[in-house]
Amino acid sequence: MKKRKDISRKYKWNIESMYAGHEEWEDDFAKAATYSERYARYAGKLGESAKTLLKALRDMDRVWLTAERVYVYARMRRDEDNGDPIYQAMADRAQSLFAKVAADLSFFTPEFLAIPKAKLEGFRRAEKGLAGYAHIIDVLLRKKPHVLGKKEESLLALLSEPLGATNEIFSMINNADIRFGNVKDEKGRLVELTHGNYINLLESKERKVRRAVYEAMYDAYDRQRNTLAATYGFNTKTDVLTARIRHYDSSLEAALAGDDVPLSVYDNLIDIVNDSLPVLHRYMDIRRKALDLRKLAMYDVYVPLFKPVKGSLAYEDAVELMTNALVPLGQVYTNAVEAGVRAGWIDVFENEGKSSGAYSFGSYDSMPYILMNYSGRLKDAFTLVHEMGHSMHSYFTRRTQPYRYGSHSIFTAEVASTVNEGLLMQYLLETRTGKADQRYLIGMYIEEFRTTLFRQTMFAEFERATHEAAERGEVLTADYLCSLYSGLNAKYFGPGVVTDERIAMEWARIPHFYRAFYVYKYATGFSAAVAITDRMASEGYGAVRDYLHFLKLGDSDDPIELLKVAGVDMSKPEPIMNAMRVFEGLVDSLGELV
């Protein structure tokens, strides 16, 4: 495992474009704190005039914009090496700053909602500048039944940091403290098992290698089972308690309320996917036969059924592949992608202490950065194009929308990333037409359905069950969590896959569980993306134009309404049902090719 200093500069993100040195970061830190403290001058005055209200909204943007920049930089620096005490301290301070800002500004919402309706409507007619905040105002008014008084909101804001501690604790355990030991690879070499190489090793053609890495991974988590169960249990209790304090009927309702997503969307996803589990089970049987096994073990479900015709893929080749695949989105899009790669958006390779996985991040006025852990697989090219979808979404939004609408709900963000993946898959299927390539790619595409649509829905079902248990007053012990997860795993994978005791610990290694009811958006986003790419393939320019317009809208409306601009209505079951039909067609095709 290389140390950070041993990675070539050209493969690191250009984070210095945010701050040339720590002194500049400290200056912004101080500014954010000062802006936040000065915001108190608006307390008790929001209802005085339309101009005062507009100025308060604009100054709120300034506070959060500065604090966001401070936080993003510190967090990204920590993610470069979670063991670096300097950036640990900066990230902790930035988190505390966020809590301070939230506390200092906490009076705004209850005081705003206390403005009489007629008076507020008069403000909106009198001050044209308030029209730029129309959606924000509408969302605030919708939240009125769930907003507390000034004192209570201030108290909750002050408690935001300790209430979020379970996420930080898990991150430290998962990224800095836990060790999985050494395992032997296919050549018999002893290698350190990490988050970054786990899936790569689990895809080994040697079953003994797969079994060894699988056992090492979950044995490490099992040694922390009670600590991790307590951490997740208190995280879930926090969700339940916060929802009750805000007078929601459930923590799920509270989580969906921000996006104005009906509970039926969440429940329909689980129901429709459950109805399609027999197709997933049939795919597992095809996998078992292709691998010539009597029974599939959980360490057999990731190994590719077919070898890629081409071997290791250099990062530069992955960039070229990405650019070619995204040509249907037009030259403006692809030119921006190429410029972003050259400018240093991407932190490419794994190093000691670097956060696992991949993400797209950045502040409103920074580059839309990408963190990944590239290891030379074709799958890494899909990760690259996926995260580039997020970053391009941010790129177009931030060039079009003001700060207040410059972010995205995960509900819409996962669409942009998955559309890119779909375009890459289409490009590969069109350009690599040999039978061997087709088998490999169809198998890979099926795996995208399995790991994104089915797996994330299984996670969503797990989260719904754990939160319902906590709402009933049940204690989420390690035994309970393992039993629940094991049962869901057996249901989803079917009777042809052995659900052993180790897979029961998988809940313990899922970072997204610490941001409750987040993962379902991967599944809905995937379904929406399938619908959008199908529409672009059949309708051409008009569909592409609508999609690019959608990318520029940011957070300027509720997610379901924004997706309608791209031609998809996620309030209805049809997009998920359509994705299930596509999945079934792929399984049929694979069955014919095996």
GIVEN-V653439 format. One record per residue. RES is the residue in three letters. PSI is psi in degrees with one decimal (none if undefined). OMEGA is omega in whole degrees, -180 to 180 (none if undefined). Layout:
BEGIN
{{RES PSI OMEGA} {RES PSI OMEGA}}
END
This chain:
BEGIN
{{MET 120.6 -179} {LYS 150.4 171} {LYS 160.3 -176} {ARG -41.5 -177} {LYS -17.2 -178} {ASP -1.9 177} {ILE 133.4 -180} {SER 141.7 -178} {ARG -35.6 -176} {LYS -13.6 179} {TYR 11.6 178} {LYS 150.3 178} {TRP 152.7 -178} {ASN 66.6 -177} {ILE -18.2 178} {GLU -17.4 177} {SER -18.0 175} {MET -50.8 178} {TYR 124.5 179} {ALA -25.5 179} {GLY 173.5 -177} {HIS -24.9 -180} {GLU -41.8 179} {GLU -38.2 178} {TRP -43.4 179} {GLU -37.7 178} {ASP -46.3 179} {ASP -35.8 177} {PHE -47.9 -180} {ALA -40.3 179} {LYS -45.5 -179} {ALA -42.3 179} {ALA -41.5 180} {THR -47.2 178} {TYR -41.3 -178} {SER -45.3 -179} {GLU -40.3 -179} {ARG -19.3 -178} {TYR -17.5 -179} {ALA -18.7 -180} {ARG -16.9 179} {TYR -10.9 -178} {ALA 127.6 180} {GLY 2.6 -175} {LYS -0.2 -175} {LEU -31.8 -177} {GLY 7.1 -178} {GLU -45.3 -177} {SER 164.0 178} {ALA -38.4 -179} {LYS -39.9 178} {THR -42.6 179} {LEU -44.0 179} {LEU -43.0 180} {LYS -39.1 179} {ALA -40.8 178} {LEU -41.8 -179} {ARG -39.1 178} {ASP -31.0 175} {MET -41.2 176} {ASP -43.4 -177} {ARG -41.5 180} {VAL -52.0 -175} {TRP -35.4 178} {LEU -44.4 -179} {THR -44.4 -180} {ALA -37.7 179} {GLU -44.6 179} {ARG -43.6 179} {VAL -46.0 -178} {TYR -46.5 -177} {VAL -45.4 180} {TYR -48.6 -178} {ALA -41.4 -178} {ARG -40.8 179} {MET -38.4 176} {ARG -41.9 178} {ARG -37.8 -179} {ASP -21.8 175} {GLU -36.7 179} {ASP 99.2 -176} {ASN -13.6 179} {GLY -3.0 -178} {ASP 114.7 -176} {PRO -28.3 180} {ILE -47.9 -177} {TYR -24.1 170} {GLN -46.5 -178} {ALA -41.3 179} {MET -41.8 179} {ALA -40.0 178} {ASP -42.5 179} {ARG -40.5 179} {ALA -38.5 177} {GLN -41.3 178} {SER -36.9 176} {LEU -43.1 178} {PHE -42.8 180} {ALA -40.4 179} {LYS -47.0 179} {VAL -44.6 180} {ALA -39.1 179} {ALA -45.0 -178} {ASP -32.7 -177} {LEU 2.4 -172} {SER -21.7 -180} {PHE -20.4 -169} {PHE -53.8 -173} {THR -52.1 179} {PRO -35.6 179} {GLU -39.8 177} {PHE -43.6 -177} {LEU -13.3 177} {ALA -11.5 177} {ILE 126.0 -180} {PRO 144.4 -176} {LYS -45.9 -178} {ALA -39.1 180} {LYS -42.4 179} {LEU -42.5 178} {GLU -35.3 176} {GLY -40.3 176} {PHE -43.4 -176} {ARG -31.5 177} {ARG -34.8 -174} {ALA -31.8 -174} {GLU 105.3 -177} {LYS -30.5 -179} {GLY -24.9 179} {LEU -18.9 178} {ALA -29.6 178} {GLY -11.9 179} {TYR 17.4 -172} {ALA -47.6 -177} {HIS -39.8 178} {ILE -44.4 180} {ILE -43.0 179} {ASP -40.9 179} {VAL -41.5 178} {LEU -43.3 180} {LEU -34.6 179} {ARG -30.0 -178} {LYS -1.7 -172} {LYS -43.6 -179} {PRO -14.8 -174} {HIS 6.8 179} {VAL 135.0 -177} {LEU -174.5 177} {GLY 173.3 -176} {LYS -45.2 -177} {LYS -44.4 -178} {GLU -41.4 179} {GLU -38.4 178} {SER -41.5 180} {LEU -45.0 179} {LEU -39.1 178} {ALA -41.3 178} {LEU -30.0 -179} {LEU -2.7 -174} {SER -36.6 -178} {GLU -54.1 178} {PRO -31.6 178} {LEU -23.5 177} {GLY 9.8 -174} {ALA -32.4 -177} {THR -35.8 177} {ASN -44.4 -180} {GLU -40.1 179} {ILE -47.6 179} {PHE -42.0 -179} {SER -41.5 179} {MET -42.2 177} {ILE -46.4 -171} {ASN -35.9 -174} {ASN -23.5 -175} {ALA -36.1 -170} {ASP -40.2 -173} {ILE 140.0 179} {ARG 138.8 -176} {PHE -1.1 178} {GLY -167.8 -179} {ASN 146.2 177} {VAL 163.6 178} {LYS 134.3 177} {ASP -170.9 -175} {GLU -26.5 -179} {LYS 8.5 179} {GLY 7.5 180} {ARG 142.5 178} {LEU 121.0 -180} {VAL 150.4 176} {GLU 129.4 177} {LEU 127.0 -179} {THR 170.6 173} {HIS -39.0 -174} {GLY -35.0 -177} {ASN 1.3 -175} {TYR -53.8 -177} {ILE -37.8 178} {ASN -45.4 178} {LEU -32.4 180} {LEU -15.3 177} {GLU 7.3 -180} {SER 145.3 177} {LYS -16.4 179} {GLU 117.4 -176} {ARG -33.7 -180} {LYS -31.6 176} {VAL -46.7 179} {ARG -45.4 -179} {ARG -42.3 -178} {ALA -44.9 -178} {VAL -36.3 178} {TYR -48.2 -179} {GLU -41.0 180} {ALA -42.1 -179} {MET -53.3 -174} {TYR -25.8 173} {ASP -36.7 178} {ALA -42.6 178} {TYR -35.9 -180} {ASP -31.4 178} {ARG -17.0 178} {GLN 17.2 -168} {ARG -44.7 -176} {ASN -37.9 176} {THR -45.1 -178} {LEU -35.0 177} {ALA -41.7 178} {ALA -40.8 -180} {THR -48.8 180} {TYR -37.4 -180} {GLY -44.7 179} {PHE -30.2 174} {ASN -42.8 179} {THR -41.7 178} {LYS -37.4 178} {THR -43.1 177} {ASP -45.1 -178} {VAL -45.8 -179} {LEU -44.6 -179} {THR -41.4 179} {ALA -40.1 180} {ARG -41.3 179} {ILE -35.6 -178} {ARG 11.4 172} {HIS 37.4 170} {TYR 153.5 180} {ASP -24.1 180} {SER 163.5 177} {SER -30.3 176} {LEU -45.2 178} {GLU -41.4 180} {ALA -40.5 -178} {ALA -35.7 -177} {LEU -18.1 -173} {ALA -36.5 -178} {GLY -33.8 179} {ASP 0.5 -176} {ASP 42.2 179} {VAL 124.8 179} {PRO 149.3 176} {LEU -28.9 -178} {SER -30.0 179} {VAL -44.6 179} {TYR -48.3 -177} {ASP -39.0 179} {ASN -40.0 178} {LEU -51.0 -178} {ILE -43.6 -178} {ASP -45.7 -177} {ILE -41.8 178} {VAL -39.8 177} {ASN -37.8 178} {ASP -25.8 -177} {SER 5.0 -179} {LEU -33.1 177} {PRO -32.4 177} {VAL -39.6 176} {LEU -40.6 178} {HIS -37.4 178} {ARG -38.7 176} {TYR -39.3 178} {MET -34.3 178} {ASP -38.5 174} {ILE -42.3 179} {ARG -44.2 -180} {ARG -44.8 -179} {LYS -40.8 -179} {ALA -33.5 179} {LEU -3.2 178} {ASP 50.6 180} {LEU 147.9 177} {ARG -40.5 177} {LYS 142.7 174} {LEU 135.4 169} {ALA 165.5 -179} {MET -24.6 178} {TYR 4.4 177} {ASP -3.4 -170} {VAL -8.8 180} {TYR -20.0 -177} {VAL 129.0 179} {PRO 139.1 180} {LEU -25.8 -177} {PHE 150.5 180} {LYS 140.2 172} {PRO 143.2 -179} {VAL -38.3 177} {LYS 146.5 -177} {GLY -135.0 -177} {SER 140.4 -176} {LEU 114.3 178} {ALA 149.6 -178} {TYR -43.6 -180} {GLU -35.7 177} {ASP -35.1 177} {ALA -37.9 177} {VAL -43.7 179} {GLU -41.3 178} {LEU -43.8 179} {MET -47.4 -178} {THR -43.2 179} {ASN -40.6 -177} {ALA -28.7 -175} {LEU 5.7 179} {VAL -37.4 180} {PRO -19.2 180} {LEU -3.9 174} {GLY 162.6 -174} {GLN -34.8 178} {VAL -42.6 -180} {TYR -52.0 -175} {THR -34.0 176} {ASN -39.9 179} {ALA -37.8 177} {VAL -49.6 -179} {GLU -40.6 179} {ALA -38.1 180} {GLY -40.8 177} {VAL -45.4 -179} {ARG -33.4 -174} {ALA -12.0 178} {GLY 36.9 175} {TRP -26.8 -162} {ILE 132.0 170} {ASP 110.7 -158} {VAL -56.1 -166} {PHE 157.3 177} {GLU 145.1 170} {ASN 168.2 -178} {GLU 125.9 178} {GLY -8.4 -178} {LYS 142.6 179} {SER 143.8 -178} {SER 168.0 174} {GLY -149.1 -177} {ALA 151.8 176} {TYR 164.0 169} {SER 132.9 -174} {PHE -170.7 -180} {GLY 161.9 175} {SER 173.5 -176} {TYR -37.1 -176} {ASP 21.4 176} {SER 178.2 169} {MET 151.8 173} {PRO 82.8 -170} {TYR 156.5 176} {ILE 126.6 170} {LEU 132.0 174} {MET 174.3 178} {ASN 74.6 -172} {TYR 132.0 -178} {SER 9.4 172} {GLY 8.0 178} {ARG 157.6 174} {LEU -33.9 178} {LYS -32.5 177} {ASP -31.3 175} {ALA -36.3 176} {PHE -37.9 175} {THR -43.1 179} {LEU -49.0 -178} {VAL -32.3 177} {HIS -53.3 -179} {GLU -31.5 176} {MET -32.4 175} {GLY -44.6 175} {HIS -47.5 -175} {SER -37.7 178} {MET -33.6 174} {HIS -46.8 178} {SER -42.0 -179} {TYR -50.7 -179} {PHE -40.8 -179} {THR -46.4 -175} {ARG -22.3 176} {ARG -11.3 -174} {THR -40.5 -173} {GLN 152.1 172} {PRO 168.0 -176} {TYR -42.2 -174} {ARG -23.1 178} {TYR 21.8 -173} {GLY 4.7 179} {SER -171.7 -179} {HIS 145.1 165} {SER 145.9 176} {ILE -28.3 180} {PHE -38.9 179} {THR -31.5 -176} {ALA -38.6 -178} {GLU -16.5 175} {VAL -47.1 -177} {ALA -39.7 -179} {SER -39.0 -175} {THR -28.8 172} {VAL -43.3 178} {ASN -42.8 178} {GLU -42.0 180} {GLY -38.0 178} {LEU -37.1 176} {LEU -42.0 179} {MET -43.3 178} {GLN -43.2 -180} {TYR -43.7 -179} {LEU -41.7 179} {LEU -31.0 180} {GLU -29.1 -174} {THR -18.0 179} {ARG 87.2 -168} {THR -3.7 178} {GLY 154.3 -177} {LYS -42.3 -179} {ALA -43.9 178} {ASP -44.0 -178} {GLN -43.5 178} {ARG -46.2 -178} {TYR -45.5 -176} {LEU -40.9 178} {ILE -40.9 176} {GLY -40.3 179} {MET -41.6 180} {TYR -40.5 176} {ILE -40.9 179} {GLU -32.9 176} {GLU -42.2 175} {PHE -45.7 -177} {ARG -47.1 -174} {THR -24.3 -179} {THR -51.5 -175} {LEU -51.9 -178} {PHE -49.2 -176} {ARG -45.1 -179} {GLN -30.2 175} {THR -37.6 174} {MET -42.7 176} {PHE -42.6 180} {ALA -39.1 178} {GLU -38.6 177} {PHE -47.3 -179} {GLU -40.2 178} {ARG -42.5 -179} {ALA -42.4 -179} {THR -39.5 180} {HIS -36.5 176} {GLU -37.5 177} {ALA -44.6 179} {ALA -36.5 179} {GLU -24.9 175} {ARG -4.2 180} {GLY 9.6 180} {GLU 150.2 179} {VAL 130.0 -178} {LEU 77.6 178} {THR 165.7 177} {ALA -40.5 -179} {ASP -41.7 180} {TYR -47.7 -178} {LEU -41.0 179} {CYS -40.7 180} {SER -44.7 179} {LEU -47.6 -176} {TYR -40.3 180} {SER -41.6 179} {GLY -42.4 178} {LEU -41.8 180} {ASN -41.8 179} {ALA -39.2 180} {LYS -44.4 -175} {TYR -41.8 -176} {PHE -21.8 175} {GLY 177.0 -174} {PRO -14.4 -178} {GLY -2.3 -179} {VAL 131.0 -180} {VAL 119.2 176} {THR 94.9 -176} {ASP 175.3 -175} {GLU -25.8 -178} {ARG -39.3 -178} {ILE -19.9 177} {ALA -18.3 179} {MET 2.2 -174} {GLU -31.1 178} {TRP -28.4 -173} {ALA -12.3 -176} {ARG 15.4 -177} {ILE 102.3 -178} {PRO -33.4 -175} {HIS -17.8 178} {PHE -15.7 179} {TYR 5.6 169} {ARG 84.6 -165} {ALA 144.1 177} {PHE 40.0 178} {TYR -41.0 -169} {VAL -25.9 -179} {TYR -26.1 -178} {LYS -24.3 172} {TYR -42.3 -178} {ALA -44.3 178} {THR -37.8 178} {GLY -40.0 178} {PHE -43.8 180} {SER -42.9 179} {ALA -39.6 -179} {ALA -39.1 177} {VAL -42.9 180} {ALA -39.9 -178} {ILE -44.4 180} {THR -36.4 175} {ASP -42.1 -179} {ARG -40.3 179} {MET -36.9 -180} {ALA -34.8 -176} {SER -30.9 -174} {GLU -17.1 175} {GLY -133.0 -169} {TYR -43.6 -177} {GLY -42.8 180} {ALA -39.6 177} {VAL -44.1 179} {ARG -44.6 179} {ASP -40.1 -179} {TYR -44.4 179} {LEU -34.5 175} {HIS -42.2 177} {PHE -41.3 -179} {LEU -23.0 -177} {LYS -5.4 -171} {LEU -16.3 177} {GLY -126.3 -176} {ASP 32.2 -172} {SER -0.5 176} {ASP 175.0 177} {ASP 147.5 -173} {PRO -42.7 -178} {ILE -37.2 177} {GLU -39.1 179} {LEU -41.4 -179} {LEU -25.5 177} {LYS -29.1 177} {VAL -35.0 179} {ALA 2.8 175} {GLY 19.1 -178} {VAL 131.8 178} {ASP 100.1 -176} {MET -0.9 174} {SER -10.8 180} {LYS 156.6 -177} {PRO -12.3 -172} {GLU -43.3 -179} {PRO -38.9 179} {ILE -40.8 178} {MET -38.7 178} {ASN -42.0 178} {ALA -37.2 178} {MET -35.8 177} {ARG -39.8 177} {VAL -42.7 179} {PHE -44.2 -180} {GLU -38.7 178} {GLY -39.1 178} {LEU -41.3 178} {VAL -40.8 176} {ASP -45.3 -179} {SER -42.0 180} {LEU -39.9 179} {GLY -33.8 179} {GLU -28.5 -177} {LEU -21.1 -177} {VAL none none}}
END
